[in-house]
């Protein structure tokens, strides 16, 4: 592989940027799976709600308001969904949970298609995020003139901040301690008198809120059309599987891994289209529990 | 009970299905169904009956059965185009190809529990979808789909109109009969035991993986036959045959009708295609939204689908007073 340092750096950046979107979607998925044990087929549809809300508010009232409004709204939608629908399914078989969230995904997707149409809606990037970054000014080892779209770099930063915030919440607060305990053994926690149900509600809301953040910043990159939700859901599922079901660190690691793999195979179109599946199969054969998956969890 | 050779008792459902299916050209147009839609319904009856052997018996929810449907459809199309316009070799090769793929995917995915399995089957189907769109474009026709097939022939018989309908319907009746046989057999019992309690089954010394793989491959064969017949019915293969929409459709049909009953999923297939093609005239673009809502309502309130609904109605109106 003959690759200049410049091309290599750009591939790294693209990999990070692709990985950022995947990580933001997969983080919510794996958080919800790890705590509630629910595989949320409607998570792509939550992202879809986020990008449509974001594009509407952004194009009418500006990006600042979209950023303030969309994530909290998604949190509320998540809480309502958990209370109204998902919580009825904790005692039902896993397949029923998949079915109901799949049905929800169809309903949400078709509803948004009905309201906003099937075509892509252009997402106007705010002035401060528009344009390009001169990478060679920051990275002295680059030769000559190397540029990268500014918005995509912002997306990477947002992903890093979000991931850090989630980790801080889980590892530095009492709420996080309870959630992590719940991920390990929900039953034991209930024996100890902890009201786990309320936390479940909050976790589902949090997962939806992360999808909201992803939508606000990812919308301009992934486009805004009804197919986007499902297109992102499949790779995000695989990232959750590769990382280890329910492992947050695993989701981050796998998300970046897949982003990089897609970025570096971009010149080889045949490999590029199936690389994510190839990696999944290899991981599945070599390490069935995923990169950072806990032993015995859905192995 | 198995020795008791009560022909009527065992084959009541099959005979009833045959009666309903074969008379379809007489009553279906009255309901507003156009000619050809009945053939499509029969094709999907085959698909969902096979799917029920996996989902209904073993409880494994596959989100990737479009892979077998689509692969078989593509192979059938390519065979008709470049080998012979006779459908028999085309269908045989197509089903064989899909079966080989099913064995490989089955071995890889069935290592996992239910949730993993759903995600991984979805991923494999998506992989074939993207392969059909990129590296296999030369053979599949990519975005445009596979076209230019000759009129399919059953030896000297042109496969058009009513001929296709009766050919497909006889296949559907035969395959439904086979599914019923599997359900009654010891193998079927093992499959159902997997759904009930796999761990306990394994404790009795039985190799559950063998039966899971068998159920998976049988359901894939049904899907493949349906895929091949789809090309005989309409000489075109698009990549949406492989997409998650297609897999999802089969899941919806099965669940709406009633998983695990064999008859239910066929009712579901009939309902969904009728809904999609006839009732959608009034609903317009939003038919899928309405269908999604119906699907969700069924999952939440009536997990047994139409069959549970029918059973409930029967219980309410046909139980005698002393039954209480």
Interface residues (C-beta under 8 A of the other chain):
Chain A: X39 X85 X88 X92 X93 X94 X95 X96 X98 X99 X100 X102 X103 X104 X106 X107 X110 X111 X113 X114 X230 X234 X237 X238 X240 X241 X245 X269 X270 X273 X274 X277 X280 X281 X284 X285 X288 X298
Chain B: X55 X59 X61 X63 X108 X111 X112 X113 X114 X115 X116 X118 X119 X120 X122 X123 X124 X126 X127 X130 X131 X133 X134 X135 X244 X248 X251 X252 X255 X285 X286 X288 X289 X291 X292 X293 X295 X296 X299 X300 X303
